Amino acid sequence: MSKLDKGMMIENMCKREKGLTKAAAGRILNGILDDIADATVNGEGVVFSNFGSWTTVPTQARTGRNPRTNEEIQIPAGRRIKFIPGKGFKQQL
């Protein structure tokens, strides 16, 4: 099973949009990814209709375990990113 990576996405963009260079497609993709990252870091949600949404959710401090030593460790509170697929995306699955 292969994985879609950034380079493949850029190539696919160029195939779909004739005349789009790889450099331009890379700048566009980087801009989109930067906007998503900036918004989520700032606690804002990101929504793409029929595809999905990204939000940040808080996590509580908890006790974990080091798998190598089996020693208990304290994991601090923080935030994680949550992706919720949209209706159109779910239907494709």
SULFEN-V272136 format. One record per residue. N is the residue number from 1. RES is the residue in three letters. SS is DSSP state (h for helix, s for strand, l for the rest). PSI is psi in whole degrees, 0 to 359 (999 if undefined). NEAR is the number of other C-alpha atoms within 12 Angstrom. Layout:
# SULFEN-V272136
N,RES,SS,PSI,NEAR ; N,RES,SS,PSI,NEAR
This chain:
# SULFEN-V272136
1,MET,l,123,3 ; 2,SER,l,164,5 ; 3,LYS,l,141,8 ; 4,LEU,l,120,11 ; 5,ASP,l,180,11 ; 6,LYS,h,318,18 ; 7,GLY,h,319,18 ; 8,MET,h,321,17 ; 9,MET,h,319,19 ; 10,ILE,h,316,24 ; 11,GLU,h,318,22 ; 12,ASN,h,321,20 ; 13,MET,h,318,23 ; 14,CYS,h,324,21 ; 15,LYS,h,319,15 ; 16,ARG,h,322,14 ; 17,GLU,l,95,14 ; 18,LYS,l,136,12 ; 19,GLY,l,351,12 ; 20,LEU,l,125,18 ; 21,THR,l,160,18 ; 22,LYS,h,323,24 ; 23,ALA,h,315,16 ; 24,ALA,h,317,17 ; 25,ALA,h,321,26 ; 26,GLY,h,318,23 ; 27,ARG,h,319,18 ; 28,ILE,h,310,20 ; 29,LEU,h,316,24 ; 30,ASN,h,321,20 ; 31,GLY,h,317,14 ; 32,ILE,h,313,16 ; 33,LEU,h,321,17 ; 34,ASP,h,317,16 ; 35,ASP,h,318,19 ; 36,ILE,h,314,25 ; 37,ALA,h,314,20 ; 38,ASP,h,315,19 ; 39,ALA,h,315,20 ; 40,THR,h,323,24 ; 41,VAL,h,325,20 ; 42,ASN,l,6,16 ; 43,GLY,l,10,19 ; 44,GLU,l,153,19 ; 45,GLY,l,158,23 ; 46,VAL,s,128,29 ; 47,VAL,s,126,20 ; 48,PHE,s,110,19 ; 49,SER,l,138,15 ; 50,ASN,l,357,15 ; 51,PHE,l,302,19 ; 52,GLY,s,183,20 ; 53,SER,s,149,23 ; 54,TRP,s,134,28 ; 55,THR,s,162,26 ; 56,THR,s,140,24 ; 57,VAL,s,142,19 ; 58,PRO,s,150,14 ; 59,THR,s,147,14 ; 60,GLN,l,155,14 ; 61,ALA,l,144,13 ; 62,ARG,s,168,13 ; 63,THR,s,130,13 ; 64,GLY,s,188,15 ; 65,ARG,s,132,13 ; 66,ASN,l,118,12 ; 67,PRO,l,336,9 ; 68,ARG,l,316,8 ; 69,THR,l,350,9 ; 70,ASN,l,16,9 ; 71,GLU,l,141,11 ; 72,GLU,s,140,13 ; 73,ILE,s,153,15 ; 74,GLN,s,126,13 ; 75,ILE,s,121,15 ; 76,PRO,l,160,13 ; 77,ALA,l,153,13 ; 78,GLY,s,206,14 ; 79,ARG,s,153,18 ; 80,ARG,s,162,16 ; 81,ILE,s,136,23 ; 82,LYS,s,130,20 ; 83,PHE,s,130,20 ; 84,ILE,s,114,21 ; 85,PRO,s,144,21 ; 86,GLY,l,172,19 ; 87,LYS,h,315,15 ; 88,GLY,h,321,14 ; 89,PHE,h,317,16 ; 90,LYS,h,321,13 ; 91,GLN,h,330,11 ; 92,GLN,h,335,10 ; 93,LEU,l,999,9
